[in-house]
Amino acid sequence: MSSNIKIELTKNSKIDTVDFNNLPFGSILSDHMFVCDYKDGKWQNSTIQPYAPIQLDPSAKIFHYGQSIFEGMKAYKDTNNNTLLFRPLDNHKRLNKSAERLVIPQVPEDIFMDGLKKLLEIDNAWIPTQDGSSLYIRPFMFASGNGFHASPADEYKLIICTAPSGAYFSGKVKVLIEEKYARAANGGVGFAKAGGNYAAQFYPTQLAVEKGYNQVIWTDDNTHEYIEEAGAMNIFVRINDTLITSPTSDRILDGITRKSILQLARDKNINVEVRKITVTEVVTAAKDGSLKEMFGAGTAAVISPIAGFGFKNEDFDLPEFENTFASQLKKYITDIQTNKVEDPYGWRVTL
Ligand SMILES: *Cc1c(COP(=O)(O)O)cnc(C)c1O
């Protein structure tokens, strides 16, 4: 299959303009991109070409009906200069799960994996080696077919771009427990990485930022009594020594970081519960001191500790202490990702 990828290399590499010791997150794009078009009912031959703007018809359905999905993953280098991926087949499976819900064609595994591997081979020098840095990988797919008829398009594009990225520093994160807006509903698309989900999050998040918070804790759309996600991350809550996360559902994205943390926590003998978390129990635990930690989990930041939260005009600070579950689990998972320890789970893929 790889032999079918048409390769056109850039004549003007930008790599010498990049300060790898001072990388932002996700805003410097590597030299090449992988592109595969779907038309006439099938995937066409794919290409790897210089990273550049693409042309689309103004009536392309992505602009009008939002048929668009994406994935987020990372490539790492170990000290032997091997390129490593973390559970990439899970990203491919989830891309297709999102695609099904948005009536976007399924992508065969070989097109996705061969394209990704070839792209990483070509832009190998873009994978940072600095501790905490990685190559952020953004596969996405959208309706490139034309027409104002409100129906699925007949043409799609799959693109994979990469961005060398530094550690995702969020500083002290203060979050607001949402009482009015929702990011997802039963029967909706919350479980999919659909672009529109994020567009719909921006307004409530902006309101929270205006009130002095960094992020929104999403609650269920029906009652707002249950805590579901932290911004665009899955959420974990530690009450006493029990680590709790919400079960996945129509409304909650099945994060790869979330499920890896669950497995690691269980294997490190941390008491884990996967169950609904009420806002009331979190507020009560904050008041009586049994709420030890809250953190978000997702590919970009891996684990993002929450320093405090607001709810109904009251603010609650979380305790600061050493050796938190968040820091322990972040180390376990990043050590596996970067080949600093054995990987008993078979999660790490060496290219
Ligand atoms: C991507 C995402 C996550 C985290 O998924 P990972 O596979 O761990 O990166 C969690 N919640 C939402 C809403 C997301 O979009």
The ligand as a Gaussian input file, in Angstrom:
#p B3LYP/6-31G(d) Opt

LIG

0 1
 C       -9.942000      14.089000      22.533000
 C      -10.820000      14.264000      23.720000
 C      -10.559000      13.629000      24.940000
 C       -9.286000      12.868000      25.217000
 O       -9.084000      11.798000      24.365000
 P       -7.604000      11.184000      24.241000
 O       -7.791000      10.006000      23.366000
 O       -7.175000      10.821000      25.587000
 O       -6.770000      12.250000      23.648000
 C      -11.483000      13.759000      25.961000
 N      -12.598000      14.491000      25.807000
 C      -12.875000      15.124000      24.655000
 C      -14.128000      15.904000      24.545000
 C      -11.993000      15.037000      23.581000
 O      -12.230000      15.682000      22.450000

